Amino acid sequence: MPPTLLRGVATRLGSSAIGGRTNLNPLEPTMTDDTTRDPERIDALLTIEEVAELLRMPVASLRYWRVLGTGPRGFIIGRRLRYVRADVFRWLVEQRDGDPTAA
């Protein structure tokens, strides 16, 4: 179907008619192209479950560390707890390098 016909369909039915996209040109980036979840990006925001999986620790340990103020730095966005991936790795390096007497 030519793009001009699709635009008419999207206008009549709303943007959700075609996957929520109002920009129907596949060569032009859309807002959602930049915000897709890619946990490999260094600046990616991670959930507590993703951080627990990354550290191979229980979620309960991360929650406890958060209460004590000793875990990776997290912050609240709205009602959600998020961690910046780079902050998690920075904290991990600090844990590794922090105690020279550790085995």
C-alpha positions as CSV (number, residue, x, y, z in Angstrom):
1,M,0.0,0.0,0.0
2,P,1.5,3.4,-1.0
3,P,2.6,5.6,2.0
4,T,0.0,8.3,1.0
5,L,-2.8,5.8,1.5
6,L,-1.3,4.6,4.8
7,R,-1.2,8.2,6.0
8,G,-4.9,8.5,5.4
9,V,-5.6,5.3,7.2
10,A,-3.4,6.4,10.2
11,T,-5.2,9.7,10.3
12,R,-8.7,8.2,10.3
13,L,-7.9,5.4,12.7
14,G,-5.4,7.2,14.9
15,S,-1.7,6.5,15.2
16,S,-2.2,3.2,17.0
17,A,-3.6,1.7,13.8
18,I,-0.1,1.3,12.4
19,G,2.0,0.2,15.4
20,G,1.7,3.5,17.1
21,R,3.9,5.3,14.6
22,T,2.8,8.5,13.0
23,N,6.0,8.7,10.9
24,L,5.5,6.1,8.2
25,N,8.8,6.6,6.4
26,P,11.0,3.7,7.4
27,L,14.2,5.7,6.6
28,E,13.4,8.5,9.0
29,P,14.1,7.8,12.7
30,T,11.2,8.0,15.1
31,M,11.2,9.0,18.8
32,T,10.9,5.3,19.8
33,D,13.9,4.3,17.8
34,D,16.2,6.1,20.3
35,T,14.4,4.9,23.4
36,T,14.2,1.2,22.8
37,R,15.5,-1.0,25.6
38,D,19.1,-2.0,25.0
39,P,20.6,-3.1,28.3
40,E,24.0,-3.3,26.7
41,R,24.2,0.5,26.3
42,I,26.5,2.0,29.0
43,D,23.9,4.8,29.8
44,A,21.0,2.4,29.9
45,L,18.6,2.5,32.8
46,L,18.2,-0.8,34.5
47,T,15.5,-2.1,36.8
48,I,16.4,-3.7,40.2
49,E,15.7,-7.1,38.7
50,E,18.1,-6.4,35.8
51,V,20.8,-5.2,38.2
52,A,20.3,-8.3,40.4
53,E,20.7,-10.5,37.3
54,L,23.8,-8.6,36.2
55,L,25.4,-9.0,39.7
56,R,24.1,-12.5,40.1
57,M,22.6,-11.5,43.5
58,P,19.1,-11.7,44.9
59,V,16.8,-8.7,44.5
60,A,16.4,-8.8,48.3
61,S,20.2,-8.1,48.7
62,L,20.0,-5.0,46.5
63,R,17.0,-3.7,48.5
64,Y,18.9,-4.3,51.8
65,W,22.0,-2.6,50.4
66,R,19.8,0.3,49.3
67,V,18.5,0.7,52.9
68,L,22.0,0.6,54.3
69,G,23.3,2.9,51.6
70,T,26.0,0.5,50.5
71,G,24.8,-0.8,47.2
72,P,25.0,0.7,43.7
73,R,23.5,4.1,43.4
74,G,19.9,4.1,42.3
75,F,17.3,6.7,42.0
76,I,13.5,7.0,41.7
77,I,11.8,8.2,38.5
78,G,8.1,8.6,39.3
79,R,7.5,5.6,41.4
80,R,10.1,3.4,39.8
81,L,13.6,2.6,41.0
82,R,16.2,2.7,38.3
83,Y,20.0,2.3,38.1
84,V,22.3,3.7,35.4
85,R,24.3,0.8,34.0
86,A,27.6,2.8,34.2
87,D,27.0,3.5,38.0
88,V,26.5,-0.2,38.6
89,F,29.8,-1.1,37.0
90,R,31.5,1.8,38.8
91,W,30.2,0.5,42.1
92,L,31.3,-3.1,41.2
93,V,34.9,-1.8,40.5
94,E,34.9,0.0,43.8
95,Q,33.9,-3.2,45.6
96,R,36.7,-5.1,43.8
97,D,39.3,-2.5,44.5
98,G,38.1,-1.2,47.9
99,D,39.6,-3.8,50.3
100,P,43.2,-4.7,49.5
101,T,43.2,-7.5,52.2
102,A,40.4,-9.4,50.5
103,A,41.3,-12.6,48.7
